[in-house]
Amino acid sequence: MKVRVKLFAVAKELAGLDELSVDLPVGATVKELRDAVVAMSPPLARIVPHSMWAVGAAYADGDSPLNERSEVALIPPVSGG
């Protein structure tokens, strides 16, 4: 199945894209998606361990299931001052 991942802020800068299209097996989880995203765009490895993931309108943990209709967002860590 293909899952689209929206990228924001530093994630978008590191990947050089605002969206990734990731091929995953049916029944894949957010953890499998995280691994695939890093494999597709190695610079994202810097932030993925510290990022949040959202599926639909809710934050998701690594065990959250995905399907082709899942709207996924990689939400990088933010700092400010």
N, C-alpha and C positions, 0 to 999 in steps of 0.2 A: 504494500500500500504506500501511497505517497502522502506525506504530511508536510504542510507548509509551516515554517517557523518565522515569525516576524522578529526582526532585530531592531533594537533601539540604542541610542546614545553610543557608548564606547563599543558595544557589541557590533553595531553597524559599521563603525570606523575600522575595527579590527578585521572584520570579514570583507569589507569593501562592498557590501550588499545590504539591502534593507530586508531581504527575505531569502530563506533557503528552502529548497524543496528536497526532502529527505525520503529515500526509499527504505521502508521498514517492513518486517514480516507482519502479517495479520496478528493482532493481539499484543503488539509491542507496547512497552511502557515508557514513561517519561525517562527513566534511567537509560533505556536502550536508545532513546532519542538523543539524550545528552552525549552519550558515547559516539553516536553517528555524527552529530554536529561537530564535535572536536576532530573526528577523523576527516571530515569534509573541509574544515577550516581550522588548522592547527593553532593559529594565533588566538582563537577563542579559548584555548586551554587555560590561559591566564585568568579568565574571569568566570568560566563555567562553574567551578567549585563554589564560588561565592554568590552566584546568581540565583534568582527565583525564577520559577517557571509557572506560567498560567495556561490552563486549558479551559477555553471558554472564558467565563468571567470569574473563575476561581483559581486561587493558587493551587498548585499540584505538587505532590511529593513524587519520589522516584517510582513508586508502585502504581501510580495512576495510569489506567489503561488509555490507549489512544485508538482512534479510528480515522478513516480518510476525511471525515467531516470535522475533525478536531481543529479548533482555532488555537494555535499554540503561540505563546510569546515568550521570548527569552528576555528577562528583566535584569539587567546588569546591576551590580552594586552601585550605590550613589554616595557621594561624599560632598560635603559643602561646608561653608563656614561663615 
